[in-house]
Amino acid sequence: MTRLPRFGLPLAAALLALLSWIFPASDRAEPAGRASSSSPASSSQPLSGSARWQARLLHAADGDSFTVRRVDSGQKQELRLYGVDAPESDQAYGQASRRNLLGMAKGKILTVAPMDEDQYGRVVAVVFAEGEDTSLNERQLEQGMAWYYEYFCRAPFCEGWKARERQARERRAGLWRDDQPLPPRQWRQQKSRRR
């Protein structure tokens, strides 16, 4: 018979409690008709254990960067969607991506799950619109309004997001109507070289 180390059982119980706190049962529930392996939204949780908070949309700069007002404090906060890179506002599909984000978020309470902070002081987050089980991040990918940002997307659910982009490409949704749409990172590099 294998003996557990003296702290094995309490440690396992503590780990399960921590995982239950990070991944509440309500967030693990799968939306009807979706397979668990392809639905990263249900596991889109803050990496650092940061508390979620709610906000209302004030302004969207493009399809992945926007300003909100926190419900709890009334404070303005700049946000960037985690794990996706949407076209810049003056790039092809930039305004379409921005309008898509506005359509999903405007007038709704947003639940913000912070993942990080970027170099500009923006909260990088997974964001859910009121009444939705799928994050705005994932919806932008599904609808062909953003690229999966592999370099920065390191959470367990990111592989599912990569699949969402692939499916949008196959359907030629949104920006994938173009044969070779230019990723925002390359577009920014080209623009800075022209200056």
C-alpha positions as CSV (number, residue, x, y, z in Angstrom):
1,M,0.0,0.0,0.0
2,T,1.3,3.4,-0.9
3,R,1.6,5.9,2.0
4,L,0.8,9.5,1.4
5,P,3.2,12.0,2.8
6,R,2.1,13.6,6.1
7,F,0.9,16.8,4.4
8,G,-0.4,15.1,1.2
9,L,-4.1,15.0,2.0
10,P,-4.4,18.5,3.5
11,L,-2.3,19.9,0.6
12,A,-4.5,18.2,-1.9
13,A,-7.6,19.6,-0.2
14,A,-6.2,23.1,-0.1
15,L,-5.3,22.9,-3.8
16,L,-8.9,21.8,-4.6
17,A,-10.3,24.6,-2.6
18,L,-8.1,27.1,-4.4
19,L,-9.1,25.7,-7.8
20,S,-12.7,25.9,-6.8
21,W,-12.3,29.6,-5.9
22,I,-10.5,30.4,-9.1
23,F,-12.8,28.3,-11.3
24,P,-16.3,28.6,-9.7
25,A,-18.8,25.9,-10.7
26,S,-21.0,28.6,-12.4
27,D,-18.2,29.5,-14.7
28,R,-17.5,25.9,-15.6
29,A,-21.0,25.3,-16.9
30,E,-21.0,24.7,-20.6
31,P,-23.4,26.7,-22.8
32,A,-26.0,24.5,-24.4
33,G,-24.8,22.7,-27.5
34,R,-21.1,23.4,-27.0
35,A,-18.5,20.8,-26.3
36,S,-16.3,21.4,-23.3
37,S,-13.0,21.0,-25.3
38,S,-13.9,23.9,-27.6
39,S,-15.4,26.3,-25.1
40,P,-12.6,28.3,-23.5
41,A,-15.0,31.0,-22.3
42,S,-16.1,28.9,-19.3
43,S,-12.5,28.8,-18.0
44,S,-11.6,32.4,-18.8
45,Q,-10.4,33.3,-15.3
46,P,-8.0,35.8,-13.9
47,L,-4.5,34.3,-13.8
48,S,-3.4,36.1,-10.6
49,G,-6.6,35.5,-8.6
50,S,-7.5,39.1,-9.0
51,A,-11.0,39.9,-8.1
52,R,-13.5,40.5,-10.9
53,W,-15.3,43.8,-11.1
54,Q,-18.1,45.3,-13.1
55,A,-18.1,48.3,-15.4
56,R,-20.0,50.1,-18.2
57,L,-18.5,50.9,-21.6
58,L,-17.7,54.6,-22.2
59,H,-15.7,54.6,-25.4
60,A,-14.0,52.1,-27.7
61,A,-10.8,53.1,-29.4
62,D,-10.7,50.0,-31.6
63,G,-11.8,46.4,-31.4
64,D,-9.6,45.4,-28.4
65,S,-9.0,48.7,-26.5
66,F,-11.7,50.6,-24.7
67,T,-12.6,52.8,-21.7
68,V,-15.0,51.8,-19.0
69,R,-16.4,53.3,-15.8
70,R,-16.3,50.9,-12.8
71,V,-19.6,50.3,-11.2
72,D,-18.2,50.1,-7.6
73,S,-16.0,53.2,-7.6
74,G,-17.1,55.3,-10.6
75,Q,-13.5,55.4,-11.7
76,K,-12.6,55.4,-15.4
77,Q,-10.4,52.5,-16.4
78,E,-8.6,51.8,-19.7
79,L,-9.0,48.1,-20.8
80,R,-7.4,45.9,-23.4
81,L,-8.8,42.5,-24.3
82,Y,-6.5,39.7,-23.3
83,G,-5.2,37.3,-25.9
84,V,-6.5,39.0,-29.0
85,D,-5.2,41.7,-31.4
86,A,-7.9,43.6,-33.3
87,P,-7.1,45.8,-36.3
88,E,-6.2,49.4,-35.5
89,S,-9.0,51.9,-36.0
90,D,-7.4,53.3,-39.3
91,Q,-6.5,49.8,-40.6
92,A,-8.7,47.7,-42.9
93,Y,-11.5,46.2,-40.8
94,G,-10.5,48.5,-37.9
95,Q,-13.9,50.3,-37.8
96,A,-15.8,47.1,-38.3
97,S,-14.0,45.5,-35.4
98,R,-14.7,48.5,-33.2
99,R,-18.4,48.5,-34.1
100,N,-18.6,44.8,-33.4
101,L,-17.2,45.4,-29.9
102,L,-19.5,48.3,-29.3
103,G,-22.5,46.2,-30.4
104,M,-21.6,43.5,-27.9
105,A,-20.8,45.8,-24.9
106,K,-22.8,49.1,-25.2
107,G,-25.4,49.6,-22.6
108,K,-24.5,46.3,-20.8
109,I,-22.9,45.7,-17.4
110,L,-19.4,44.2,-18.2
111,T,-17.7,41.8,-15.9
112,V,-13.9,42.3,-16.0
113,A,-11.5,39.5,-15.1
114,P,-8.1,41.1,-14.9
115,M,-5.2,39.1,-16.3
116,D,-2.4,41.6,-16.4
117,E,-1.5,45.2,-16.9
118,D,0.2,46.4,-20.1
119,Q,3.0,49.0,-20.6
120,Y,0.4,51.8,-21.0
121,G,-1.2,51.1,-17.7
122,R,-4.3,49.4,-19.2
123,V,-5.9,46.5,-17.4
124,V,-5.6,43.5,-19.8
125,A,-8.6,41.4,-19.1
126,V,-11.1,38.8,-20.2
127,V,-14.4,40.6,-20.4
128,F,-18.0,39.3,-20.3
129,A,-21.1,41.2,-21.3
130,E,-24.1,40.9,-19.1
131,G,-26.1,37.7,-19.8
132,E,-23.3,36.1,-22.0
133,D,-21.3,33.0,-21.3
134,T,-18.7,33.7,-23.9
135,S,-16.2,36.5,-23.4
136,L,-15.9,39.5,-25.7
137,N,-12.4,38.4,-26.4
138,E,-13.6,35.0,-27.8
139,R,-16.5,36.6,-29.7
140,Q,-14.1,39.0,-31.5
141,L,-12.2,35.9,-32.7
142,E,-15.3,33.9,-33.6
143,Q,-16.7,36.8,-35.7
144,G,-13.4,37.3,-37.5
145,M,-12.8,40.7,-35.9
146,A,-9.4,40.0,-34.3
147,W,-6.4,37.8,-34.4
148,Y,-5.5,35.3,-31.7
149,Y,-2.4,36.9,-30.0
150,E,-0.4,33.7,-29.3
151,Y,2.6,35.6,-27.9
152,F,0.6,37.0,-25.0
153,C,-2.1,34.4,-24.6
154,R,-0.7,31.9,-22.1
155,A,-3.8,30.8,-20.1
156,P,-5.1,27.2,-20.4
157,F,-8.1,28.4,-22.4
158,C,-5.9,30.0,-25.1
159,E,-5.7,26.9,-27.2
160,G,-9.5,27.0,-27.6
161,W,-9.3,30.6,-28.7
162,K,-6.7,29.6,-31.3
163,A,-9.3,27.1,-32.6
164,R,-11.9,29.9,-32.8
165,E,-9.7,32.0,-35.0
166,R,-9.0,29.0,-37.2
167,Q,-12.8,28.4,-37.6
168,A,-13.4,32.1,-38.5
169,R,-10.6,31.8,-41.1
170,E,-12.3,28.7,-42.6
171,R,-15.7,30.5,-42.7
172,R,-14.0,33.6,-44.1
173,A,-15.7,35.6,-41.4
174,G,-15.0,39.3,-41.0
175,L,-11.4,40.3,-41.8
176,W,-10.8,36.8,-43.1
177,R,-12.7,37.7,-46.3
178,D,-9.4,39.2,-47.4
179,D,-6.9,36.6,-48.8
180,Q,-4.1,37.9,-46.6
181,P,-5.2,40.3,-44.0
182,L,-2.3,42.2,-42.3
183,P,-2.0,41.5,-38.6
184,P,-2.0,44.7,-36.5
185,R,1.5,44.2,-35.2
186,Q,2.9,44.1,-38.8
187,W,0.7,47.0,-39.8
188,R,2.0,49.1,-36.9
189,Q,5.6,48.2,-37.9
190,Q,5.0,49.2,-41.5
191,K,3.4,52.4,-40.5
192,S,6.3,53.4,-38.2
193,R,8.8,52.6,-41.0
194,R,7.0,55.0,-43.3
195,R,7.4,57.9,-41.0
